[in-house]
Amino acid sequence: MVGGQGPTPESRILNPESRTRSTRVRVRYADTDQMGVVYYANYLVWFEVGRTEWLRDAGWNYRDMEEAGISLPVIEAHCEYRQSARYDDEIEIRTRAAALTPVRLRFDYQAVRTAGEVLVAEGHTVHAAVGINGRPCRLPARVREFLG
């Protein structure tokens, strides 16, 4: 999590039908670059925060996943920057997931500055479920069921 700061109590499922989850983070001074804006790579870190909380809501966290011998490596990442975020901005990370195949999962993200509901970045990551042997495996049933 960014700067060890966890999701705020406002973390919640926004719409169970769309499987969208919201998690808030606050921009720390350490998150900014010399120009005073959020360093570009931090958005991918925030996407990970959103993804981790989405999985937790689905009843599956990374610790349980690894104990079950499954990992979800990122096989594709994309981020488009729309507006600058700055120190002390509160950013809502909206995360939505969809199963692409029985083995692949895609997460879509929107980073929204809560003041004014301004979209600052959006992107996606694609993950492949991989077993302990390093070979692709099916996503767990509980995750597939959660995705409907």
Beta strands, then each sheet from edge to edge (+ up, - down):
strand 1: 12-15
strand 2: 20-26
strand 3: 70-71
strand 4: 74-81
strand 5: 90-99
strand 6: 104-113
strand 7: 118-128
strand 8: 130-131
sheet 1: 1+ 2- 5+ 6- 7+ 4-
sheet 2: 3+ 8-
end
